[in-house]
Amino acid sequence: MTRWNAYQRSSYEQLTFHRERRALAREDAARLNAHASGFSAIQKQQAIGMGDISSRIAMARIISKRV
C-alpha cells in the first residue's frame, strides 16, 4: 500500500498502515539519534584530548624557559 492508493483500503487497514509507518519512523529517528550521540561523544573526547596536548605543550615551554 502506498499513500496514493491508501484511500482504496478500509479505514482499519489505513489506520494500521499509518501506525506501522509511524513506528518505523520512530525507530529510524531513535537509531539516528543514537548515532549522533555517539559521534558527539567522539568529538567531545577529541576536543578534550587536543586541550590536554595544548596544555602539555604550554607547560613544557614554560618549564624550558625557566631552566
C-alpha positions in Angstrom: 0.0 0.0 0.0 1.3 3.4 -0.9 0.0 6.8 0.1 -1.5 7.2 -3.3 -3.8 4.1 -3.1 -4.4 4.1 0.6 -7.9 5.6 0.2 -8.8 2.4 -1.7 -8.3 0.4 1.5 -10.7 0.1 4.5 -10.3 2.6 7.3 -8.8 -0.1 9.6 -6.2 -1.1 7.0 -5.3 2.6 6.5 -5.0 3.0 10.3 -2.7 0.0 10.7 -0.7 1.1 7.7 -0.1 4.5 9.2 0.7 3.1 12.6 3.3 0.8 11.1 4.8 3.8 9.2 4.9 5.9 12.3 6.6 3.1 14.3 9.2 2.7 11.6 9.8 6.4 11.6 10.3 6.4 15.4 12.8 3.5 15.1 14.7 5.3 12.4 14.8 8.5 14.5 16.0 6.7 17.6 18.7 4.9 15.6 19.9 8.2 14.1 19.8 9.9 17.5 22.0 7.1 18.9 24.5 7.6 16.1 24.5 11.3 16.6 25.1 10.9 20.3 28.0 8.5 19.6 29.6 11.0 17.1 29.1 13.8 19.6 30.9 11.8 22.3 33.8 11.1 20.0 34.1 14.8 19.0 34.0 15.8 22.7 36.7 13.3 23.6 38.9 14.6 20.7 38.4 18.2 21.9 39.4 17.2 25.4 42.5 15.4 24.0 43.5 18.4 22.0 43.2 20.6 25.1 45.3 18.2 27.0 48.0 18.2 24.3 47.9 22.0 24.1 48.2 22.3 27.9 51.2 19.9 28.0 53.0 21.8 25.2 52.4 25.1 27.0 53.7 23.6 30.3 56.7 22.2 28.6 57.5 25.6 27.1 57.1 27.3 30.5 59.4 24.8 32.2 62.0 25.0 29.5 62.1 28.9 29.7 62.7 28.6 33.5 65.8 26.4 33.1 
